[in-house]
Amino acid sequence: MTRTVVTGIGVAAPNGVGLDTHWSSTLRGENAIRRITRFDPSPYPIRLAGEIDFEVGGRLPSRLIPQTDRMTQLALVASDWALADAGADLAGMPSLDAGVITSSSAGGFEFGQHELEKLYSKGPNHVSAYMSFAWFYAVNTGQLSIRHGMRGPTGVFVTEQAGGLDAVAQARRKIRGGHRLMLTGGIDASLCPYGLAAYLASGRVSLGDDPDAAYLPFAQEATGSVPGEGGAILVLEDADAARRRGAEIYGEIAGYGATFDPAPGSGREPTLRRAAEIALADAGVRTEDIAMVFADAAAVPELDRVESDAIVKLFGPHGVPVTAPKSMIGRLSSGAAALDLVDALMALRDGVVPPTVNVRCPAPGYDIDLVIGEPRPARGTAALVLARGYGGFNAAMVVRSAG
């Protein structure tokens, strides 16, 4: 069977723009959660977030900037970096051989809010014509496809944090089906009043004001997560084709599984563990082959309990190092799992597990080996990434090192 590998990566994250900057900050355990600066958060119960310190001016054609939401601008720049990193010659391949599949959680919320403000304060004649697509869930896929002339398979997954894995898995299917190159992953950016209202509706967001104590996955003091913006765009190719052209290979997308939780109150068990089992079987690896687990890390006690139970049932008590580097940057919605995939590939390359910050120890009874405070040396060639989306979506993905 065709092996699908990652040959290019573009990262936009609160703790670093660009792969090397993000990864070095992650290994240092630098907390990028801080008070929101993009607008005055004083009237809102959420005042902390993982913001990206980044100006798009000069990085994109000026005509694109008024047409696009911040999330799309970040995705466009990250896609430029990913394709350059891959050394891909798009001009030398048929446009139908390259496609784009991304994930999205909210679409262009900030753009939409600004245009709604114009509608209600000034009237419909003041609403931008670009509103017709800039707010839409599929806009990143469309804009990336247009910018890079990629006319092959396209799509978008709207499964919140699970979407980053779902999109990569679908891109892998397209590579296995014979397409030469796929851009995939996810980037989200909804740090605006409209976005905060949506986060609040989930009931899963911390209202704390201390950046070092607001987002504490698996801790006894956990009260919810902190929102963030950003994510990652990846280039996928067939392994043999990538080697023939001399591409650097970060690692393999080796296995994937997805499930959907039963309805609340049904009495049936959550299915995150089943998603992980499917991914392990798809990759053809055993639990003892997994060097580390990148956790979904909801920081909601009942959800943390579900995840820790799933990990313990798979690996045994304290059976595998578990990490949640998103504790440094917040949960990035559809961008979170794509960035975790990147971190997993880098961790396998460097033989190190990045830390979970701010958490002193897991809550009693969780029985997971949470990597806290400092990076930990690791040996192994495979990592498991877990992700859950609001509404019951579960996804799991196994990545394998390039060696």
C-alpha positions in Angstrom: 0.0 0.0 0.0 1.1 3.6 -0.7 2.8 5.2 2.2 1.9 8.8 2.7 4.5 11.2 4.1 4.8 14.8 5.2 7.3 16.8 3.1 6.4 20.3 4.0 5.2 22.2 7.1 4.0 25.7 7.7 3.1 26.8 11.3 1.4 29.8 12.7 1.1 29.5 16.5 0.8 31.8 19.5 4.3 30.7 20.7 6.0 31.0 17.3 5.4 31.8 13.7 7.3 29.4 11.6 8.2 25.8 12.4 11.6 26.3 14.0 10.5 29.2 16.2 7.4 27.3 17.4 9.2 24.1 18.1 12.0 25.7 20.1 9.5 27.7 22.1 7.5 24.5 22.8 10.6 22.7 24.0 11.4 25.6 26.3 7.8 25.4 27.7 7.1 29.1 27.0 3.6 30.0 28.0 2.0 32.2 25.2 -1.4 32.6 26.9 -2.0 36.2 27.8 -4.7 38.9 28.1 -6.4 39.5 24.7 -5.1 42.5 22.9 -6.9 42.4 19.6 -9.9 44.1 21.2 -10.8 45.2 24.8 -11.9 42.0 26.5 -13.1 43.8 29.7 -16.8 43.4 29.1 -16.5 39.7 28.5 -16.0 36.8 31.0 -13.2 35.4 28.8 -10.1 37.6 28.9 -7.2 35.3 28.1 -6.3 33.6 24.8 -3.4 32.3 22.8 -2.8 35.2 20.3 -0.4 35.2 17.4 1.9 38.2 17.2 1.9 38.5 13.4 1.2 41.1 10.7 0.3 39.8 7.3 1.2 43.0 5.4 3.9 42.4 2.9 3.5 38.6 3.0 0.4 38.5 0.7 -0.8 40.5 -2.3 -2.4 43.6 -1.0 -5.6 42.8 -3.0 -6.1 39.7 -0.8 -6.1 41.4 2.5 -9.5 43.2 2.4 -11.0 40.0 0.9 -10.0 37.6 3.7 -10.5 36.9 7.4 -7.4 36.7 9.7 -7.6 32.9 9.7 -7.4 32.8 5.9 -4.5 35.2 5.9 -2.7 32.9 8.3 -3.5 29.8 6.3 -2.3 31.4 3.1 1.0 32.4 4.6 1.5 29.0 6.2 0.7 27.3 2.9 3.4 29.4 1.2 5.9 28.2 3.8 4.8 24.6 3.6 5.1 24.4 -0.1 8.5 26.1 0.0 9.6 23.8 2.7 8.6 20.8 0.6 10.4 22.1 -2.5 7.4 21.2 -4.5 7.3 22.0 -8.2 3.6 22.7 -8.7 4.2 24.2 -12.1 5.8 20.9 -13.2 2.7 18.8 -12.5 -0.8 18.8 -13.8 -3.0 21.1 -11.7 -5.5 18.3 -11.2 -2.9 16.2 -9.5 -2.7 18.5 -6.5 -5.5 19.3 -4.1 -6.4 21.0 -0.8 -8.4 19.6 2.1 -8.5 21.6 5.3 -10.5 21.7 8.6 -12.5 24.6 9.9 -14.4 25.2 13.1 -16.0 28.6 12.7 -15.1 30.1 9.3 -14.2 33.7 9.1 -15.9 34.9 12.4 -14.0 38.1 12.7 -14.7 39.2 9.1 -18.3 38.3 9.6 -18.7 40.2 12.8 -17.3 43.4 11.2 -19.6 43.2 8.3 -22.6 42.5 10.5 -21.7 45.6 12.5 -21.8 47.6 9.2 -25.1 46.0 8.3 -26.8 47.1 11.5 -25.1 50.4 12.0 -24.9 51.7 8.4 -27.1 49.6 6.2 -26.7 46.8 3.6 -24.9 49.0 1.1 -21.9 49.2 3.4 -21.5 45.4 3.6 -18.5 44.1 1.7 -19.1 41.9 -1.3 -16.4 39.6 0.0 -18.7 38.7 2.9 -20.3 36.2 0.5 -17.4 33.9 1.0 -14.9 35.3 3.6 -17.0 33.9 6.5 -17.6 30.5 5.0 -16.1 27.2 6.5 -14.6 26.2 3.2 -12.9 29.5 2.4 -9.4 28.4 3.4 -9.6 25.4 1.1 -10.8 27.6 -1.7 -8.3 30.4 -1.3 -5.4 28.0 -1.0 -6.5 26.2 -4.1 -6.8 29.4 -6.1 -3.5 30.9 -4.8 -1.5 27.8 -5.7 -3.4 26.7 -8.8 -4.3 23.4 -7.2 -7.4 22.0 -9.0 -7.4 18.5 -7.7 -9.6 17.1 -4.8 -10.8 19.8 -2.4 -12.9 19.6 0.8 -13.3 20.8 4.3 -14.0 19.0 7.6 -16.1 20.9 10.2 -15.6 18.6 13.2 -13.9 21.2 15.5 -10.7 20.0 17.1 -11.0 16.5 15.5 -11.1 18.2 12.1 -7.3 18.6 11.9 -6.9 14.8 11.9 -10.0 14.2 9.7 -8.6 16.5 7.0 -5.2 14.9 7.0 -6.7 11.5 6.8 -8.8 12.4 3.8 -5.8 13.9 2.1 -4.0 10.7 2.7 -6.8 8.8 1.0 -6.3 11.1 -2.0 -2.5 10.4 -2.1 -3.3 6.7 -1.9 -5.7 7.1 -4.8 -3.0 8.4 -7.1 -2.8 12.2 -6.6 0.7 13.5 -6.4 0.4 16.2 -3.7 -2.1 17.5 -1.1 -2.1 20.5 1.1 -3.9 19.8 4.3 -4.3 20.6 8.0 -6.2 23.5 9.6 -5.9 27.0 10.9 -8.5 28.8 13.0 -8.7 32.4 14.3 -11.9 33.5 16.1 -10.6 35.8 18.8 -13.3 38.5 18.5 -16.4 39.2 20.6 -18.5 37.1 18.2 -16.0 34.2 18.6 -16.0 34.5 22.4 -19.8 34.2 22.5 -19.4 30.9 20.6 -16.7 29.7 23.0 -18.9 30.6 26.0 -21.8 28.6 24.6 -19.8 25.4 24.7 -19.5 25.7 28.5 -15.9 24.4 28.3 -13.9 27.6 28.6 -11.9 28.7 31.6 -12.9 32.1 33.0 -9.7 32.6 34.9 -7.5 35.7 34.7 -4.1 34.1 35.6 -2.3 33.0 32.4 -0.3 30.5 34.4 -3.4 28.9 36.0 -6.3 29.2 33.5 -5.7 26.2 31.3 -4.7 23.1 33.4 -5.5 19.9 31.5 -5.7 16.8 33.7 -5.2 18.8 36.9 -7.5 18.8 39.9 -7.9 22.6 39.5 -9.1 22.3 35.8 -12.0 24.5 34.9 -11.9 24.5 31.1 -9.6 25.4 28.3 -8.4 28.8 26.9 -9.1 29.6 23.3 -6.3 30.2 20.8 -5.6 30.9 17.2 -3.4 29.3 14.6 -2.5 25.8 13.5 -0.5 24.2 10.7 -0.6 23.4 7.0 1.1 20.3 5.8 2.2 18.9 2.4 1.5 15.2 1.9 3.1 13.1 -0.9 3.6 9.4 -1.8 6.8 8.3 0.0 8.4 6.7 -3.1 7.7 9.8 -5.2 9.0 12.1 -2.5 12.3 10.1 -2.2 12.7 10.1 -6.0 12.7 13.9 -6.1 15.0 14.1 -3.1 12.5 15.7 -0.7 13.1 15.9 3.0 10.6 13.6 4.8 9.4 14.6 8.3 7.5 11.3 8.8 4.6 9.1 7.8 0.9 9.4 8.4 0.7 5.8 9.4 -2.8 5.2 10.9 -6.1 6.9 11.5 -9.4 6.2 13.3 -12.6 8.2 13.9 -15.7 7.5 16.0 -18.7 9.4 17.2 -19.8 9.4 20.8 -23.3 8.2 21.8 -25.9 10.8 22.8 -25.6 12.2 26.4 -27.8 10.2 28.8 -27.7 7.1 26.6 -25.7 5.2 29.2 -23.2 4.1 26.4 -19.5 4.6 26.8 -17.6 7.3 24.9 -15.7 6.0 21.9 -12.3 7.8 22.0 -10.5 4.6 22.9 -12.1 2.8 20.0 -10.8 5.6 17.6 -7.3 5.0 19.0 -7.6 1.3 18.5 -8.6 1.7 14.9 -5.7 4.1 14.3 -3.2 1.6 15.8 -4.6 -1.2 13.8 -4.5 0.9 10.6 -0.9 1.7 11.3 0.0 -1.9 12.1 1.6 -1.0 15.4 1.2 -2.3 18.9 0.7 -0.1 22.0 4.3 -0.9 23.0 5.5 0.7 19.8 4.0 4.1 20.7 6.7 6.4 22.2 4.3 9.2 23.3 0.6 10.3 23.2 -0.4 13.9 22.4 -3.6 14.4 24.3 -6.8 16.2 23.4 -6.5 17.9 26.8 -9.9 19.5 27.3 -9.2 20.6 30.9 -12.9 19.8 31.7 -12.9 17.2 34.5 -15.4 14.8 33.0 -13.7 15.0 29.6 -10.2 14.6 31.0 -11.5 11.5 32.9 -12.7 10.0 29.7 -9.4 10.6 27.9 -7.3 9.4 30.8 -9.4 6.3 31.1 -9.0 5.6 27.4 -5.2 6.0 27.6 -4.9 3.8 30.7 -7.1 1.0 29.1 -4.9 1.1 26.0 -1.4 1.4 27.6 -1.9 0.5 31.3 -1.4 2.8 34.3 1.5 5.2 33.6 2.2 3.1 30.6 3.2 5.8 28.1 4.3 9.4 28.3 1.4 11.8 27.7 1.8 15.4 26.8 -0.4 18.4 26.1 1.8 21.2 24.7 -1.4 23.1 23.8 -1.4 24.1 27.5 1.1 26.8 26.3 -1.0 28.2 23.5 -4.7 27.3 24.1 -7.0 25.1 22.1 -6.8 26.2 18.5 -10.1 24.7 17.4 -9.6 23.1 14.0 -5.9 24.1 14.0 -5.1 22.2 17.2 -4.7 18.6 16.0 -2.8 19.6 12.9 -0.3 21.4 15.1 -0.1 18.4 17.4 0.7 16.3 14.4 3.6 18.6 13.6 4.8 18.5 17.2 4.6 14.7 17.2 6.8 14.5 14.1 9.3 16.9 15.5 9.3 15.0 18.8 10.0 11.7 17.1 12.8 13.4 15.0 14.5 14.8 18.1 13.8 12.0 20.5 12.1 14.2 23.1 8.6 14.6 24.6 7.6 18.3 24.9 6.1 19.3 28.3 2.7 20.2 29.6 3.1 23.5 31.4 1.5 24.9 34.5 0.2 21.6 35.7 1.8 20.4 38.9 0.5 16.8 38.8 -2.5 14.9 37.4 -5.6 14.8 39.4 -5.9 11.8 41.7 -7.0 8.6 39.9 -6.0 9.6 36.4 -3.1 7.2 36.4 -1.4 8.8 33.3 2.3 9.5 32.9 1.9 13.2 32.2 5.1 14.9 31.1 5.2 18.1 33.2 7.4 21.1 33.4 10.4 19.9 31.3 10.9 18.0 28.1 11.7 14.3 28.6 13.9 12.1 26.4 12.0 9.5 24.5 12.8 6.5 22.4 10.6 5.1 19.6 9.4 5.6 16.1 5.7 6.2 16.5 3.4 8.6 18.3 -0.4 8.8 18.8 -2.3 12.0 18.5 -5.8 12.2 20.0 -8.5 14.9 19.2 -12.1 15.5 20.1 -14.5 17.9 18.6 -17.5 19.6 20.3 -20.6 17.5 19.6 -19.1 14.0 20.0 -16.4 13.8 17.3 -13.3 11.6 18.1 -10.2 11.2 16.0 -6.9 9.5 16.5 -3.8 9.4 14.3 -0.5 7.5 14.4 2.6 9.1 12.9 5.8 7.4 12.3 9.3 8.9 12.1 11.1 9.3 8.8 13.6 6.6 9.6 
